[in-house]
Amino acid sequence: MTKTHFQQAANFRYALFNQEAYFQDAKSHDLSFDYGQLSKEAFFDGARINSTPSPIEPSTISSTFADDDTAYYLLIENFKKQDFSDDANDCYYSYRYKHMWELLRQWKVDSWFFDLLAWATYGYGLRPVRPLGWSVLFILLGGAFFFVTKSISRSKSRPEPSGNRRRAIRGKDSPQRANEASIWLALLLSAT
């Protein structure tokens, strides 16, 4: 399709290209490849398309570029050149996630394990909330462990408040065990 001029919108929705697709020097007012699949390379050298590109859904990226690592990298670079950094990050995340499971299918368990850790702990550097979530989880688990197992206790050198003052502080007459630590103290220890 070199030097092709489309008078109307060119719609290649759900199209499947099994060979190379040449759109060199093509002119179109609107070009749509929604849900289209390119199994080989596509060439758009000198093509002029006068429309705003529709966003590519991350779910369609993994099905469109099933086993083509080069297509992922080219798509990421294209997103970066157009200042679509969020789309570039989503595409990179999708590629790494797909690649992680491909490593397992190839029985490269050591590489898969480290990729799994990278995905779970910080989302390949693209999910900054995950380390914060892991930190909160481990602080809560550690605090619960210290509290339930009674692994920590209060220092005996601290003077206890006397009678009426103790009731005013605790709000009840039954004295708390002298060496028992609170859940807040256990969480504080876990956080430090």
N, C-alpha and C positions, 0 to 999 in steps of 0.2 A: 504494500500500500504506500509506496514512496510517492511523494508529491501529490497526494490525494487531497482534494478540497471538499469538505463536507458543508453543504449549504445549510442544513438543519443540524439539530443535535445528533451526535453519533452515540448510540446506545449499545454498548457491548455487555449489557447486564447478563450475568450467568453464562457468559461465553467461555469456552474452554479452548485455549491455544496450545496445541500439542507440539508445535514447532516454533522457531523464532518468529517474532512479530516485528515487522518493519513499518514504522510510522514516520520515517524520515521525511522532513520538509512537509509534513501534513498540516493542513489548516482546518480548524474547526472552531465553531462558536462555543460548543459545549461537548465534552467528551466524558462518557460515564463507563467505568469498569466495575460497577458495584457487583460484588460476589463473583467476579470473573476470575479465572484461574490461568496463570501463565506458567507452563511447565518448563519453558526454555526462556531465553533472553528476549527482552523487548527493546527496540531501538527507537528513540524519539529525537534523534539529532536534527536540529533545525525546525522542529515542530512548533507551531504556534497555536495555543489553545487559549481562547479568551473567556475563561470562566474561573470561578473560584473553586478550588479543589474541595471535594467533599471529604470529610474526615474518614480515615480508615479505622474501623473497629479492631481492637486487639484480637478479638476472637476470629476475625476473618484473616488476620495475618498468618496465624499458625496453619490454617487450612489452605491458604493460597500458596504460601511458600513452604510446602511440606518438608522437603529435604534439601532445600537450596540455601546453604549458609551465605553464599555470596549475595543472594537477593536480600537477605536480612541486613547485611552490612551496607549494601547500597541504599536500601530504604532508610536505614538509620542516618547515613550521611546526608541523604536528601532532606530528611526532616530537620537535621541540624542546620543545613544551608538555608532553609526557609524559616529558621528560628521557631520551629515547632518542637521545643525541647521536651515538653511533656509527652508528645507523641513519640519522639525518639527514645525517651526513657521507657515508655510502655512497650515499644517494639523490642528494645534490648532485653527487657525483663521477660517478654514472651519468648524470645530466642533462647535465653539462658535456661528458662524453665523447661522448654522443649528439649534442649540439649542435655539437661540433667537426666531426663528419663531415657533418652537415647543411650547415654552412658550405661545405664542399668541394663538395657536390652543387649548391649554389647558385652556384658559381664565385666565391665571395668569398674569393679566395686569400690576400689580405693578412690578413684577420681569422682565417682558418683557420690561417695560419702562426704567428701569435702565440698562438692557442689551442693549437696543437701544441707550441710551446715551453713554455707553461705546464703542459701535461700531462706532457711528457717530463722537465722539470727539477725540478718540485716537486709534481706531481700536484694542481694547482689549490689548493695550500696544505694539502692533506689527507694527503699522503704525505711526512712529514718525513725519511724515510730516504733519499729520492732525492738531495737535495743532497750528503749525506755520500758516497753511492756515486759520484756524479759527481766529487767532489773526489778520492777515492782513485783513480779511473780516470785522471784527468788528471795526478796526481802520478806514477803508475806509467808512463804513456805519456811524460811529460816526462823522467823519469829514464832510461827506456830510450833515448829519443832522444839525450840528452846522453852516455850511456855508449857507444852504438853509433857515433855520429858523432865521438866523442872531442872534443867541443866544450869540455870543461873539462880543465884540467891542474893539477897541484900546483905550488905556489910553489917557485921554485928557491932562495930564501933560507933555507929550513928545512934545518938540518944533518941529514944522513943518519946513522943509527947505523953504527958500524964493524963489520967482519968477523964475529966470533963473536956479537955481540949481534944483528946482522941475521939470522943463521941461526936464532937462538933465537926471534926474533919471527915470522919467516916459516915456520919449520920446514923449510926446504930451502936448498940451496946456491945455486940459480940466482937472481940478483938480479932484482927487478922493475924494469921500465923506470922511470927516475927521475921522469918527468913524468906518468905514467899515473895517472888517478884511478879509484877503486873505484866499483862500482855503488852502494854506500851513500852515497858523496859525491855522485854524480849524483842520487840520490833526495832527498838533503837539499837540494841546490840547487833541484830541482824543487818541493819542498814550501815553499820560502821565497820 
